[in-house]
Amino acid sequence: MPVADPLTTIGWEVFEALDLIGKAGYLQAPDGRENHVLIAQQFGRARLETLGALATRIRRISKDEAGLRYLRGIMAGRRAMLYFTQPSSRTFLSFCAACQILGIGIGEVRDTATSSEFKGETQEDSVRTFGSYFDLIVMRSQLGGLAERMAWVLSNTTRPVPIINAGSGKDQHPTQALLDIYTLQRSFETRGGIDGKSVAFVGDLARGRTVRSLAWLLTNYRDMTLYFVAPKELQIGSDILELLHRRGVRTVLEEDFAAVIPKVDAIYMTRIQDEWDAQPGASGKLGTDRYHFTAAHLAQLRPDAILMHPFPRRQEIAVEVDRDPRAMYWRQMRNGMWIRCALIASMFRREQEIESYDGR
Ligand code: NCD
């Protein structure tokens, strides 16, 4: 019989040294649900479809009072800890809202200066403390790999609780990628789904973790073409390109944004992540205004294409563009709340209760 938590069977150093695919093999329970959500490589196509359908079901149930009350009972009495030591508004609040929809109580630490880490406590001890009081830990950190370490630590305690990575360093943001996929599923529902589509990623692809996670999830679909549009200095990492090629995805690296706009089904705009600049202001000198989507670009965008952005936005998309029906980013954000509900409900094996609701 497969082990309920494979992370109990491997030492930290050996796990840490695995590649992403290797790691993904240690994060699922025997029934295919995630013991922890750390990296996009954990999600295959069937799982993406199940989660999308569950999110839609939850969204429909929530449309009236009786449904909202029913959903609040699904996980009543459970508690989640939101441990966000890196700035966040959307992801933090969407996890908050998702927990509230399912009736989960929440606690939060948003600044290590207000926790005992300030007194010199290790992050391992802090997270173990959260694990003593809560049933789920959602964490965001500027340290790449921290969520992985914490997941391994917790799995190897007497009270293992799941960790969801809500953004780690420059490397991964798996739940953002889930909401992006859910948005693409919904947008292309009547156009044969995501298969065969072309998606352009634009902006800071070197340091944007949302792009790295989503690009991987798109390898679950057939006949995909991904355009990476950025100044040379901010182009996507060769590690990701290699993974994509191994999975048969066509990739095009491009510097000329205007040339790509009419060719694609979806454009995924991103912010310049200048908080990572080695020299403050360095990326401001790269002429990144060329990678802004303006109202004038709308005429070049295909009539059935969509425009996405993980937010926060600066000037990457002009505010006038918001009124265009192809501007999907506000709906995309709201989709995050639904897919996070679905993910949490499924990790705690509550699908049956959701499916069996007969109010609508
Ligand atoms: C992103 C992030 O934190 O990686 N935001 C988000 O979670 N939606 C993108 C960014 O900061 O640019």
Boltz pocket constraint, residues with backbone or C-beta under 6 A from the ligand:
constraints:
  - pocket:
      binder: B
      contacts: [[A, 87], [A, 90], [A, 91], [A, 166], [A, 167], [A, 173], [A, 176], [A, 209], [A, 210], [A, 270], [A, 271], [A, 273], [A, 310], [A, 311], [A, 312]]
      max_distance: 6.0
